[in-house]
Amino acid sequence: MAVRHEVENLIRRGNIFYWRPRIPAAFVHCRPGSRLSLSLHCSDHRKAQIIGRKLNTRLAELKMNSKDAMTTKQQLQILFEHERDKELERLDDISTMAKRNGRGGDVVEMELDLEAGWACQLLAKFGTRSDLSLEGDCLGVTYLLKNGVPASHVDVIRANYLAELTIARSAGFEDGIRRLIYQFDIADTAVNRERAMSKMFEGRAAALLDIDDRHDLVDGALPW
């Protein structure tokens, strides 16, 4: 029996994952309502999710080229997914090496991801023009605590946030954002550059905070 997963078009039959998208109506040489069925030759859930998202992105690009252009909102969502999956691949490599070096299940590895993730989430939420002190009654502290971040981790999150903020305000950062929106065919406007920056940090944060599979050996009773 095929089992569906949270990634669109991704299913599992037995131990193998398959990508089964509905063929867009714009592809006139295909029978309406038919589906592709592509074996990913993969039994690892995380890797199948990454491959499935990439294929969904490629399908969206084909649809965009075959009929009306996608909306900016759709393009920004694809940018978000690209940044999230790129970061997930990087983190999976780090996690694999940590296990290889005997640090599988090390809570410190998990905390590093969570602290960096919340720093990125602050930048996605408040932008790079805000100067969050992350002290006292700062809005950033309120946001973190409201979302269940232990107060004992705020100092490290502050250090991560300030480091990322310094990079985000560097001379080459906006050029990088311009290249990113060009890659996803988004109009180069000040508003879209701000939106793309937010989606980029949001994508990285989503990957860093997605710890369930990557740190499945860590004691689930920890305060995080």
C-alpha atoms as an extended CHARMM CRD file, in Angstrom:
* protein
*
       224  EXT
         1         1  MET       CA              0.0000000000        0.0000000000        0.0000000000  PROA      1               0.0000000000
         2         2  ALA       CA              1.2920000000        3.4750000000       -0.8920000000  PROA      2               0.0000000000
         3         3  VAL       CA              1.8240000000        5.7940000000        2.0830000000  PROA      3               0.0000000000
         4         4  ARG       CA              1.7080000000        9.5650000000        1.5680000000  PROA      4               0.0000000000
         5         5  HSD       CA              4.1410000000       11.9170000000        3.2990000000  PROA      5               0.0000000000
         6         6  GLU       CA              4.0880000000       15.6340000000        4.1340000000  PROA      6               0.0000000000
         7         7  VAL       CA              5.9800000000       16.5660000000        0.9420000000  PROA      7               0.0000000000
         8         8  GLU       CA              3.5640000000       17.0290000000       -1.9520000000  PROA      8               0.0000000000
         9         9  ASN       CA              3.5810000000       14.1580000000       -4.5000000000  PROA      9               0.0000000000
        10        10  LEU       CA              5.8580000000       11.9950000000       -2.3220000000  PROA      10              0.0000000000
        11        11  ILE       CA              4.6470000000        8.5080000000       -1.4490000000  PROA      11              0.0000000000
        12        12  ARG       CA              6.2490000000        5.3280000000       -0.1560000000  PROA      12              0.0000000000
        13        13  ARG       CA              5.6470000000        1.8150000000       -1.3730000000  PROA      13              0.0000000000
        14        14  GLY       CA              7.2870000000       -0.6850000000        0.9240000000  PROA      14              0.0000000000
        15        15  ASN       CA             10.7050000000        0.7780000000        1.7170000000  PROA      15              0.0000000000
        16        16  ILE       CA             11.0770000000        2.7930000000       -1.5070000000  PROA      16              0.0000000000
        17        17  PHE       CA              9.8970000000        6.3590000000       -2.0940000000  PROA      17              0.0000000000
        18        18  TYR       CA              8.1790000000        7.4530000000       -5.3040000000  PROA      18              0.0000000000
        19        19  TRP       CA              7.3650000000       10.8470000000       -6.7930000000  PROA      19              0.0000000000
        20        20  ARG       CA              3.8530000000       10.8170000000       -8.2960000000  PROA      20              0.0000000000
        21        21  PRO       CA              2.7560000000       14.2680000000       -9.4670000000  PROA      21              0.0000000000
        22        22  ARG       CA             -0.3610000000       14.9220000000      -11.4980000000  PROA      22              0.0000000000
        23        23  ILE       CA              0.6350000000       15.9760000000      -15.0110000000  PROA      23              0.0000000000
        24        24  PRO       CA             -0.3210000000       19.6580000000      -15.5330000000  PROA      24              0.0000000000
        25        25  ALA       CA             -3.2360000000       20.2920000000      -17.8970000000  PROA      25              0.0000000000
        26        26  ALA       CA             -0.9590000000       22.6110000000      -19.8850000000  PROA      26              0.0000000000
        27        27  PHE       CA              0.9680000000       19.5460000000      -21.1030000000  PROA      27              0.0000000000
        28        28  VAL       CA             -1.4870000000       18.9350000000      -23.9150000000  PROA      28              0.0000000000
        29        29  HSD       CA              0.1680000000       15.7790000000      -25.2450000000  PROA      29              0.0000000000
        30        30  CYS       CA             -0.5740000000       13.9010000000      -22.0290000000  PROA      30              0.0000000000
        31        31  ARG       CA             -3.9430000000       12.4170000000      -21.0560000000  PROA      31              0.0000000000
        32        32  PRO       CA             -5.8370000000       14.7480000000      -18.6560000000  PROA      32              0.0000000000
        33        33  GLY       CA             -5.6220000000       13.6410000000      -15.0180000000  PROA      33              0.0000000000
        34        34  SER       CA             -2.7500000000       11.2150000000      -15.5780000000  PROA      34              0.0000000000
        35        35  ARG       CA              0.2240000000       10.9990000000      -13.2220000000  PROA      35              0.0000000000
        36        36  LEU       CA              3.9140000000       10.3710000000      -13.4680000000  PROA      36              0.0000000000
        37        37  SER       CA              5.3880000000        7.6200000000      -11.2910000000  PROA      37              0.0000000000
        38        38  LEU       CA              9.1110000000        7.9830000000      -10.6610000000  PROA      38              0.0000000000
        39        39  SER       CA             11.0400000000        5.7480000000       -8.2820000000  PROA      39              0.0000000000
        40        40  LEU       CA             13.5760000000        7.7420000000       -6.2570000000  PROA      40              0.0000000000
        41        41  HSD       CA             15.5390000000        4.5210000000       -5.5400000000  PROA      41              0.0000000000
        42        42  CYS       CA             15.7430000000        5.7880000000       -1.9740000000  PROA      42              0.0000000000
        43        43  SER       CA             14.5340000000        4.4450000000        1.3740000000  PROA      43              0.0000000000
        44        44  ASP       CA             15.8330000000        7.3090000000        3.5500000000  PROA      44              0.0000000000
        45        45  HSD       CA             12.9540000000        9.6120000000        4.5270000000  PROA      45              0.0000000000
        46        46  ARG       CA             15.0130000000       12.8100000000        4.7710000000  PROA      46              0.0000000000
        47        47  LYS       CA             16.7550000000       12.3720000000        1.4290000000  PROA      47              0.0000000000
        48        48  ALA       CA             13.4630000000       11.4580000000       -0.2440000000  PROA      48              0.0000000000
        49        49  GLN       CA             11.9060000000       14.6770000000        1.0800000000  PROA      49              0.0000000000
        50        50  ILE       CA             14.7590000000       16.7600000000       -0.3470000000  PROA      50              0.0000000000
        51        51  ILE       CA             14.5990000000       15.0360000000       -3.7410000000  PROA      51              0.0000000000
        52        52  GLY       CA             10.7990000000       15.3120000000       -3.8080000000  PROA      52              0.0000000000
        53        53  ARG       CA             10.8790000000       19.0390000000       -3.0890000000  PROA      53              0.0000000000
        54        54  LYS       CA             13.4730000000       19.5960000000       -5.8160000000  PROA      54              0.0000000000
        55        55  LEU       CA             11.3110000000       17.7180000000       -8.3150000000  PROA      55              0.0000000000
        56        56  ASN       CA              8.2600000000       19.7340000000       -7.2370000000  PROA      56              0.0000000000
        57        57  THR       CA             10.2490000000       22.9220000000       -7.8120000000  PROA      57              0.0000000000
        58        58  ARG       CA             11.3060000000       21.7580000000      -11.2660000000  PROA      58              0.0000000000
        59        59  LEU       CA              7.7090000000       20.8620000000      -12.1340000000  PROA      59              0.0000000000
        60        60  ALA       CA              6.5990000000       24.3300000000      -11.0290000000  PROA      60              0.0000000000
        61        61  GLU       CA              9.2420000000       25.8730000000      -13.2970000000  PROA      61              0.0000000000
        62        62  LEU       CA              7.9900000000       23.8120000000      -16.2390000000  PROA      62              0.0000000000
        63        63  LYS       CA              4.4250000000       24.9200000000      -15.5370000000  PROA      63              0.0000000000
        64        64  MET       CA              5.5980000000       28.5220000000      -15.3550000000  PROA      64              0.0000000000
        65        65  ASN       CA              7.2760000000       28.2460000000      -18.7490000000  PROA      65              0.0000000000
        66        66  SER       CA              4.2750000000       26.5420000000      -20.3130000000  PROA      66              0.0000000000
        67        67  LYS       CA              1.6050000000       29.0810000000      -19.3530000000  PROA      67              0.0000000000
        68        68  ASP       CA              1.1600000000       32.2910000000      -17.3790000000  PROA      68              0.0000000000
        69        69  ALA       CA              4.0710000000       33.4090000000      -15.2140000000  PROA      69              0.0000000000
        70        70  MET       CA              3.9930000000       32.5250000000      -11.5400000000  PROA      70              0.0000000000
        71        71  THR       CA              3.0760000000       35.1550000000       -8.9900000000  PROA      71              0.0000000000
        72        72  THR       CA              5.7960000000       36.7470000000       -6.8960000000  PROA      72              0.0000000000
        73        73  LYS       CA              4.3780000000       34.9500000000       -3.8560000000  PROA      73              0.0000000000
        74        74  GLN       CA              4.8080000000       31.5800000000       -5.5890000000  PROA      74              0.0000000000
        75        75  GLN       CA              8.3330000000       32.4610000000       -6.7000000000  PROA      75              0.0000000000
        76        76  LEU       CA              9.2770000000       33.4990000000       -3.1640000000  PROA      76              0.0000000000
        77        77  GLN       CA              7.8820000000       30.2190000000       -1.8210000000  PROA      77              0.0000000000
        78        78  ILE       CA             10.1200000000       28.2990000000       -4.2370000000  PROA      78              0.0000000000
        79        79  LEU       CA             13.0770000000       30.4440000000       -3.1070000000  PROA      79              0.0000000000
        80        80  PHE       CA             12.2490000000       29.5570000000        0.5170000000  PROA      80              0.0000000000
        81        81  GLU       CA             12.1200000000       25.8350000000       -0.2910000000  PROA      81              0.0000000000
        82        82  HSD       CA             15.4180000000       26.0600000000       -2.1760000000  PROA      82              0.0000000000
        83        83  GLU       CA             17.1840000000       27.7270000000        0.7600000000  PROA      83              0.0000000000
        84        84  ARG       CA             15.6510000000       25.3140000000        3.2760000000  PROA      84              0.0000000000
        85        85  ASP       CA             16.6470000000       22.2330000000        1.3070000000  PROA      85              0.0000000000
        86        86  LYS       CA             20.1560000000       23.5370000000        0.6060000000  PROA      86              0.0000000000
        87        87  GLU       CA             20.6200000000       24.0700000000        4.3400000000  PROA      87              0.0000000000
        88        88  LEU       CA             19.1100000000       20.6570000000        5.1500000000  PROA      88              0.0000000000
        89        89  GLU       CA             21.6440000000       18.9640000000        2.8850000000  PROA      89              0.0000000000
        90        90  ARG       CA             24.4830000000       20.8390000000        4.5730000000  PROA      90              0.0000000000
        91        91  LEU       CA             23.1980000000       19.9470000000        8.0300000000  PROA      91              0.0000000000
        92        92  ASP       CA             22.7020000000       16.3030000000        7.1250000000  PROA      92              0.0000000000
        93        93  ASP       CA             26.3710000000       16.1480000000        6.0780000000  PROA      93              0.0000000000
        94        94  ILE       CA             27.4130000000       17.6900000000        9.4030000000  PROA      94              0.0000000000
        95        95  SER       CA             25.1600000000       15.2800000000       11.3130000000  PROA      95              0.0000000000
        96        96  THR       CA             26.6090000000       12.2910000000        9.4700000000  PROA      96              0.0000000000
        97        97  MET       CA             30.1490000000       13.3710000000       10.3010000000  PROA      97              0.0000000000
        98        98  ALA       CA             29.1690000000       13.9560000000       13.9540000000  PROA      98              0.0000000000
        99        99  LYS       CA             27.8810000000       10.3820000000       14.1730000000  PROA      99              0.0000000000
       100       100  ARG       CA             31.0100000000        9.1270000000       12.4400000000  PROA      100             0.0000000000
       101       101  ASN       CA             33.0860000000       10.9000000000       15.1050000000  PROA      101             0.0000000000
       102       102  GLY       CA             31.0660000000        9.4400000000       17.9680000000  PROA      102             0.0000000000
       103       103  ARG       CA             28.8980000000       12.4960000000       18.6640000000  PROA      103             0.0000000000
       104       104  GLY       CA             25.5740000000       11.0130000000       17.6070000000  PROA      104             0.0000000000
       105       105  GLY       CA             23.0340000000       11.9050000000       20.2830000000  PROA      105             0.0000000000
       106       106  ASP       CA             25.1850000000       14.7520000000       21.6170000000  PROA      106             0.0000000000
       107       107  VAL       CA             22.8370000000       17.4250000000       22.9480000000  PROA      107             0.0000000000
       108       108  VAL       CA             25.4330000000       20.1300000000       22.1830000000  PROA      108             0.0000000000
       109       109  GLU       CA             25.1190000000       19.4180000000       18.4530000000  PROA      109             0.0000000000
       110       110  MET       CA             21.3520000000       19.8610000000       18.6790000000  PROA      110             0.0000000000
       111       111  GLU       CA             21.6180000000       23.0530000000       20.7120000000  PROA      111             0.0000000000
       112       112  LEU       CA             24.0010000000       24.5800000000       18.1670000000  PROA      112             0.0000000000
       113       113  ASP       CA             21.4050000000       24.0140000000       15.4340000000  PROA      113             0.0000000000
       114       114  LEU       CA             18.5410000000       25.4040000000       17.5110000000  PROA      114             0.0000000000
       115       115  GLU       CA             20.4570000000       28.5000000000       18.6070000000  PROA      115             0.0000000000
       116       116  ALA       CA             21.5460000000       29.2740000000       15.0370000000  PROA      116             0.0000000000
       117       117  GLY       CA             18.0180000000       28.5660000000       13.8140000000  PROA      117             0.0000000000
       118       118  TRP       CA             16.3880000000       31.0320000000       16.1960000000  PROA      118             0.0000000000
       119       119  ALA       CA             18.9530000000       33.6810000000       15.2380000000  PROA      119             0.0000000000
       120       120  CYS       CA             17.9530000000       33.2390000000       11.5860000000  PROA      120             0.0000000000
       121       121  GLN       CA             14.2800000000       33.2930000000       12.5360000000  PROA      121             0.0000000000
       122       122  LEU       CA             14.7590000000       36.6630000000       14.2580000000  PROA      122             0.0000000000
       123       123  LEU       CA             16.2720000000       38.0860000000       11.0680000000  PROA      123             0.0000000000
       124       124  ALA       CA             13.4100000000       36.6560000000        9.0020000000  PROA      124             0.0000000000
       125       125  LYS       CA             10.8370000000       38.1190000000       11.4010000000  PROA      125             0.0000000000
       126       126  PHE       CA             12.3310000000       41.5280000000       12.2130000000  PROA      126             0.0000000000
       127       127  GLY       CA             14.5130000000       42.1850000000        9.1490000000  PROA      127             0.0000000000
       128       128  THR       CA             18.0830000000       43.4210000000        8.9590000000  PROA      128             0.0000000000
       129       129  ARG       CA             17.3120000000       47.0790000000        9.6820000000  PROA      129             0.0000000000
       130       130  SER       CA             16.2190000000       46.4580000000       13.2530000000  PROA      130             0.0000000000
       131       131  ASP       CA             18.7580000000       46.5090000000       16.0640000000  PROA      131             0.0000000000
       132       132  LEU       CA             17.5630000000       43.9260000000       18.5500000000  PROA      132             0.0000000000
       133       133  SER       CA             19.4980000000       44.0480000000       21.8130000000  PROA      133             0.0000000000
       134       134  LEU       CA             17.9970000000       40.7200000000       22.9630000000  PROA      134             0.0000000000
       135       135  GLU       CA             18.2060000000       42.0160000000       26.5060000000  PROA      135             0.0000000000
       136       136  GLY       CA             15.5870000000       43.0590000000       29.0490000000  PROA      136             0.0000000000
       137       137  ASP       CA             12.1920000000       43.7860000000       27.4890000000  PROA      137             0.0000000000
       138       138  CYS       CA             13.4730000000       43.7050000000       23.9040000000  PROA      138             0.0000000000
       139       139  LEU       CA             10.8000000000       42.5540000000       21.4170000000  PROA      139             0.0000000000
       140       140  GLY       CA             13.1850000000       39.8830000000       20.2150000000  PROA      140             0.0000000000
       141       141  VAL       CA             13.4290000000       38.3410000000       23.6850000000  PROA      141             0.0000000000
       142       142  THR       CA              9.6390000000       38.4290000000       24.0320000000  PROA      142             0.0000000000
       143       143  TYR       CA              9.3160000000       36.6780000000       20.6660000000  PROA      143             0.0000000000
       144       144  LEU       CA             11.7970000000       33.9590000000       21.6270000000  PROA      144             0.0000000000
       145       145  LEU       CA             10.2580000000       33.2570000000       25.0220000000  PROA      145             0.0000000000
       146       146  LYS       CA              6.7460000000       33.2440000000       23.5460000000  PROA      146             0.0000000000
       147       147  ASN       CA              7.8830000000       30.5340000000       21.1460000000  PROA      147             0.0000000000
       148       148  GLY       CA              9.2420000000       28.3210000000       23.8990000000  PROA      148             0.0000000000
       149       149  VAL       CA             12.9440000000       29.1750000000       23.7230000000  PROA      149             0.0000000000
       150       150  PRO       CA             14.5460000000       28.6700000000       27.1710000000  PROA      150             0.0000000000
       151       151  ALA       CA             15.8770000000       31.9350000000       28.6060000000  PROA      151             0.0000000000
       152       152  SER       CA             19.2100000000       30.2090000000       29.2770000000  PROA      152             0.0000000000
       153       153  HSD       CA             19.8860000000       30.0960000000       25.5150000000  PROA      153             0.0000000000
       154       154  VAL       CA             19.1780000000       33.7530000000       24.7240000000  PROA      154             0.0000000000
       155       155  ASP       CA             22.7970000000       34.8680000000       25.2090000000  PROA      155             0.0000000000
       156       156  VAL       CA             24.1030000000       32.4110000000       22.6170000000  PROA      156             0.0000000000
       157       157  ILE       CA             21.2570000000       33.2560000000       20.2400000000  PROA      157             0.0000000000
       158       158  ARG       CA             22.2230000000       36.9300000000       20.6300000000  PROA      158             0.0000000000
       159       159  ALA       CA             25.8070000000       36.1490000000       19.5730000000  PROA      159             0.0000000000
       160       160  ASN       CA             24.5680000000       34.2030000000       16.5510000000  PROA      160             0.0000000000
       161       161  TYR       CA             22.0940000000       36.9470000000       15.6550000000  PROA      161             0.0000000000
       162       162  LEU       CA             24.7150000000       39.7140000000       15.8080000000  PROA      162             0.0000000000
       163       163  ALA       CA             27.1240000000       37.6800000000       13.6580000000  PROA      163             0.0000000000
       164       164  GLU       CA             24.4380000000       37.0670000000       11.0160000000  PROA      164             0.0000000000
       165       165  LEU       CA             23.3240000000       40.6980000000       11.1890000000  PROA      165             0.0000000000
       166       166  THR       CA             26.8860000000       41.8900000000       10.5220000000  PROA      166             0.0000000000
       167       167  ILE       CA             27.0250000000       39.7040000000        7.4080000000  PROA      167             0.0000000000
       168       168  ALA       CA             23.5690000000       40.8440000000        6.2910000000  PROA      168             0.0000000000
       169       169  ARG       CA             24.6920000000       44.4810000000        6.4730000000  PROA      169             0.0000000000
       170       170  SER       CA             27.9520000000       43.8900000000        4.6160000000  PROA      170             0.0000000000
       171       171  ALA       CA             28.5860000000       45.3920000000        1.1870000000  PROA      171             0.0000000000
       172       172  GLY       CA             28.2250000000       42.1520000000       -0.7500000000  PROA      172             0.0000000000
       173       173  PHE       CA             25.0870000000       40.8300000000        0.9180000000  PROA      173             0.0000000000
       174       174  GLU       CA             22.5900000000       42.7970000000       -1.1780000000  PROA      174             0.0000000000
       175       175  ASP       CA             24.4310000000       41.7490000000       -4.3300000000  PROA      175             0.0000000000
       176       176  GLY       CA             23.9090000000       38.1690000000       -3.2170000000  PROA      176             0.0000000000
       177       177  ILE       CA             20.1830000000       38.8350000000       -2.7320000000  PROA      177             0.0000000000
       178       178  ARG       CA             20.0090000000       40.3680000000       -6.2240000000  PROA      178             0.0000000000
       179       179  ARG       CA             21.5980000000       37.2370000000       -7.6860000000  PROA      179             0.0000000000
       180       180  LEU       CA             19.1630000000       35.0790000000       -5.7290000000  PROA      180             0.0000000000
       181       181  ILE       CA             16.0460000000       36.8350000000       -6.9920000000  PROA      181             0.0000000000
       182       182  TYR       CA             17.4510000000       36.8020000000      -10.5300000000  PROA      182             0.0000000000
       183       183  GLN       CA             17.8650000000       33.0280000000      -10.1900000000  PROA      183             0.0000000000
       184       184  PHE       CA             14.1570000000       32.7040000000       -9.3760000000  PROA      184             0.0000000000
       185       185  ASP       CA             13.0150000000       35.2730000000      -11.9500000000  PROA      185             0.0000000000
       186       186  ILE       CA             11.6920000000       37.7100000000       -9.3290000000  PROA      186             0.0000000000
       187       187  ALA       CA             11.4540000000       41.3840000000      -10.2240000000  PROA      187             0.0000000000
       188       188  ASP       CA             14.3860000000       43.3490000000       -8.7660000000  PROA      188             0.0000000000
       189       189  THR       CA             12.6730000000       45.9030000000       -6.5460000000  PROA      189             0.0000000000
       190       190  ALA       CA             13.4960000000       47.1190000000       -3.0470000000  PROA      190             0.0000000000
       191       191  VAL       CA             10.3600000000       45.4000000000       -1.7070000000  PROA      191             0.0000000000
       192       192  ASN       CA             11.1830000000       42.0920000000       -3.3890000000  PROA      192             0.0000000000
       193       193  ARG       CA             14.7720000000       42.2080000000       -2.1640000000  PROA      193             0.0000000000
       194       194  GLU       CA             13.4510000000       42.5950000000        1.3880000000  PROA      194             0.0000000000
       195       195  ARG       CA             10.9740000000       39.7560000000        0.8590000000  PROA      195             0.0000000000
       196       196  ALA       CA             13.6820000000       37.5100000000       -0.6110000000  PROA      196             0.0000000000
       197       197  MET       CA             16.0220000000       38.2570000000        2.2900000000  PROA      197             0.0000000000
       198       198  SER       CA             13.2790000000       37.3030000000        4.7430000000  PROA      198             0.0000000000
       199       199  LYS       CA             12.5110000000       34.0720000000        2.8570000000  PROA      199             0.0000000000
       200       200  MET       CA             16.2040000000       33.1900000000        2.7050000000  PROA      200             0.0000000000
       201       201  PHE       CA             16.5950000000       33.4580000000        6.4930000000  PROA      201             0.0000000000
       202       202  GLU       CA             13.2290000000       31.7680000000        7.0180000000  PROA      202             0.0000000000
       203       203  GLY       CA             14.3710000000       28.8320000000        4.8820000000  PROA      203             0.0000000000
       204       204  ARG       CA             17.6150000000       28.4740000000        6.8100000000  PROA      204             0.0000000000
       205       205  ALA       CA             15.7560000000       28.7260000000       10.1170000000  PROA      205             0.0000000000
       206       206  ALA       CA             13.2610000000       26.0510000000        9.0500000000  PROA      206             0.0000000000
       207       207  ALA       CA             16.1190000000       23.6480000000        8.2820000000  PROA      207             0.0000000000
       208       208  LEU       CA             18.0450000000       24.3690000000       11.4730000000  PROA      208             0.0000000000
       209       209  LEU       CA             14.9530000000       24.0240000000       13.6680000000  PROA      209             0.0000000000
       210       210  ASP       CA             13.8550000000       20.7850000000       11.9780000000  PROA      210             0.0000000000
       211       211  ILE       CA             15.7300000000       18.5220000000       14.3920000000  PROA      211             0.0000000000
       212       212  ASP       CA             13.4560000000       15.4920000000       14.8030000000  PROA      212             0.0000000000
       213       213  ASP       CA             15.2320000000       13.2120000000       12.3200000000  PROA      213             0.0000000000
       214       214  ARG       CA             18.6860000000       14.7840000000       12.4690000000  PROA      214             0.0000000000
       215       215  HSD       CA             18.9260000000       14.5930000000       16.2700000000  PROA      215             0.0000000000
       216       216  ASP       CA             16.6500000000       11.6380000000       16.9200000000  PROA      216             0.0000000000
       217       217  LEU       CA             19.1610000000       10.1190000000       19.3620000000  PROA      217             0.0000000000
       218       218  VAL       CA             19.0170000000       13.0990000000       21.7520000000  PROA      218             0.0000000000
       219       219  ASP       CA             16.9700000000       12.6240000000       24.9130000000  PROA      219             0.0000000000
       220       220  GLY       CA             13.4320000000       13.8270000000       24.1100000000  PROA      220             0.0000000000
       221       221  ALA       CA             12.8780000000       14.9660000000       27.7150000000  PROA      221             0.0000000000
       222       222  LEU       CA             15.2710000000       17.9270000000       27.3290000000  PROA      222             0.0000000000
       223       223  PRO       CA             13.7230000000       21.4150000000       27.8210000000  PROA      223             0.0000000000
       224       224  TRP       CA             13.9400000000       22.3310000000       24.1340000000  PROA      224             0.0000000000
